């Protein structure tokens, strides 16, 4: 899947985009770091032991076993939807830090028999009637 996308990206590494004042097509190229960043990209809400994305922090919720990476969110900044492979839990702006910041979490159903909803090495932990996915390492 990734090789197919990279082949597609390579085919379009220089494309015509609009016209300049002389009515000539503008040539644009992929930024040199884009492909490298794309190849090294993971998803949000990963396991902190593998490292978090640049816009995430590692968190542990008081009274809940495990931890996870999470990005900040707000009324105008929605939670990213790129979740680890196989995850069916939904990202929601559900956490509040003592500093006043708000953060995303993967909200799951703790009563569900679907242990896979949080993905590999993670599980759904019950807290206040809902569930939050955390990594158990």
C-alpha positions in Angstrom: 0.0 0.0 0.0 2.8 2.4 0.9 4.9 1.5 -2.1 1.9 2.2 -4.3 1.5 5.6 -2.7 5.2 6.4 -3.0 5.1 5.4 -6.7 2.2 7.7 -7.1 4.0 10.5 -5.3 7.2 9.9 -7.4 5.1 10.2 -10.6 3.8 13.6 -9.4 6.9 15.0 -7.9 6.9 17.9 -10.3 3.4 19.1 -11.5 1.9 22.1 -13.2 -0.1 24.2 -10.8 -1.8 27.4 -12.0 -0.2 30.0 -14.2 2.1 32.9 -13.5 1.7 36.5 -14.8 3.1 35.4 -18.2 0.3 32.7 -18.4 3.0 30.0 -18.1 2.3 27.0 -15.9 3.9 27.1 -12.4 6.1 24.1 -11.7 5.9 22.9 -8.1 7.8 20.0 -6.5 7.5 18.0 -3.3 9.5 19.4 -0.5 12.6 17.3 -0.1 11.8 16.4 3.5 8.2 15.3 2.7 9.0 11.8 1.5 11.4 11.2 4.4 8.9 12.5 6.9 6.2 10.4 5.3 8.2 7.2 5.4 9.0 7.8 9.0 5.5 8.8 9.9 3.6 6.8 12.5 0.1 7.6 13.8 -1.2 9.6 16.7 -2.2 7.8 19.9 0.8 5.4 19.8 2.7 3.8 22.6 5.1 6.2 24.3 7.8 3.6 24.5 8.1 3.9 20.7 8.1 7.7 20.8 5.3 10.2 20.3 4.6 12.4 17.3 6.0 15.9 17.4 2.7 17.4 18.4 2.0 14.9 21.1 2.9 14.3 24.7 3.0 11.0 26.7 0.3 10.9 29.4 -0.9 8.7 32.2 -4.3 9.3 33.7 -4.4 9.3 37.5 -5.9 6.0 38.7 -5.7 4.3 35.3 -3.1 1.8 34.4 -1.0 2.4 31.3 -0.1 5.4 29.2 -0.4 6.7 25.6 0.6 9.5 23.3 -1.9 12.3 22.8 -2.1 15.6 20.9 -3.7 18.8 22.3 -7.2 19.8 21.2 -9.7 22.6 21.7 -13.1 23.7 20.4 -11.4 24.8 17.2 -8.6 22.2 17.0 -10.2 18.7 16.5 -8.5 15.5 17.5 -6.5 13.9 14.7 -8.2 10.8 13.2 -5.0 8.9 12.2 -5.1 6.0 14.7 -2.9 3.0 14.9 -3.7 0.1 12.6 -6.8 -1.9 13.7 -8.0 0.6 16.2 -11.8 1.2 16.2 -11.9 3.4 19.3 -12.8 7.0 18.5 -10.5 10.0 19.1 -12.2 12.6 21.3 -11.2 15.8 23.0 -11.8 14.3 26.4 -8.9 15.1 28.8 -8.2 18.2 30.8 -4.8 18.8 32.4 -4.3 20.6 35.7 -2.5 23.3 33.6 -5.8 24.0 31.8 -4.9 22.3 28.5 -7.2 19.9 26.8 -6.0 16.6 25.1 -7.4 13.9 23.0 -8.0 10.3 24.0 -9.2 7.1 22.2 -12.6 6.5 23.8 -13.6 2.9 23.8 -16.3 0.7 25.4 -15.1 -1.1 28.5 -18.1 -3.4 28.5 -17.4 -4.5 24.9 -16.1 -8.0 24.3 -14.0 -6.5 21.5 -10.4 -6.5 23.0 -9.1 -5.3 19.6 -10.8 -1.9 19.8 -7.6 -0.3 21.2 -5.2 -2.1 18.9 -2.0 -4.0 19.6 -0.6 -3.9 23.1 -3.3 -1.6 24.3 -6.6 -2.2 26.2 -9.7 -0.3 27.2 -9.7 0.9 30.8 -12.9 1.9 32.5 -13.0 5.4 34.0 -16.1 7.3 35.0 -18.5 5.2 32.9 -16.5 5.3 29.7 -13.3 3.7 28.5 -9.9 5.0 27.5 -7.3 3.1 25.5 -3.9 2.8 27.2 -0.7 0.8 26.6 0.1 -1.7 29.3 3.9 -2.0 29.0 
